[in-house]
Amino acid sequence: MKLGFLTSCLPRLTLPEVADWASTHGYQALEVAAWPDLGARPFTATHLRAESFGAADAEATLRLFDDRNLTLSSIAYYDNNLHPDPAERSAVNSHVLACIETAAQLGVPTVGTFIGRDPGATVAQNLRQAERVFAPLVDRAGELGVKLVIENCVMEGWHPDGYPGNLAYSPELWEWMFSLGLYLNFDPSHLVWMGIDPVEALRPYVDKVAHAQAKDIEVFPEKRNRYGYPGMAVNRTDPWDVGWWRYRVPGLGEVDWARLIDVLYEGNYEGVMSVEHEDPVWGGTEDRIYTGLHVARRTLAPLLVH
């Protein structure tokens, strides 16, 4: 298993700059952000331009990773494939397809995205829509030897009332996804605040995990006692501020990384463990982000067999 990180935590850097830092600070892989340019939207970056990626881009990217002895583990474009606006939904679906084509050019095994949700429809209605939306994407990925992986992020900020905005948050929904030919990009942090044991949830599904992310979470039970599971309701000015938990880098939260990685090894997972750095304590500046990535590496590297 190799240790990597998702490049979206460093949106102002170029991909060569991110690769230089990673290769000199103990990382072996990068999960490369490939959102279209969305301006200041948080948690996104454009380190590959999938919509215009050509042979020359592929050659330069492969040389970049080869020269630095890095693995490109996945292409990352996590957006709402069930967006309620038809034009926006079509644009998201088309960009996922562009990412699949780009992954094939680079020999990258996976492309990561979300199921998403139309908040004006029921869960059952959304699932039927998703079955239609993802069928051509899964077919094209299969033709090109690429696996489409779905992160189990809740995306509560996409729903007007803070309920799940990405219908991939539980093992019940994973089984539905797998029936469509989709795979899992497993992130334990989201399961913790949903009340699901991430180690036991993972155990039966390791063979469907085609990529894994490492993000931790810190929970404040006394605040949950006030707000309840959905989070703040009266004064929630930031849709992403639930009020009773926050993301942390691995080692500063509640995930039992030794047990979780042991389950991955027991299930013969041989891919990349990709740090997704969204820690508000170790964010804000590049130096603080680098410190967070150092903490994550010191936590995870001793647990990985090289």
Protein Blocks (a to p, Z undefined) as FASTA:
>chain_A
ZZdddfklmmmbcfklmmmmmmmnopabdcddfbdcehjaghiacfbcfklccfklmmmm
mmmmmmnopacfbdcddddfkbfblklmmmmmmmmmmmmmmmmmnopabdcddebjcfkb
cfklmmmmmmmmmmmmmmmmmmnopacdddfbfklmlpmnlpafbdckbfklmmmmmmno
pacdddfklmmmnopafklmmmmmmmmmcbdcdddddddfklmmmnomnopfklmmblkl
nopaccddehiambdfklmmmmmmmnopabdcddddfbfklghiaklmmmmmmmmmmmmm
mmpcZZ
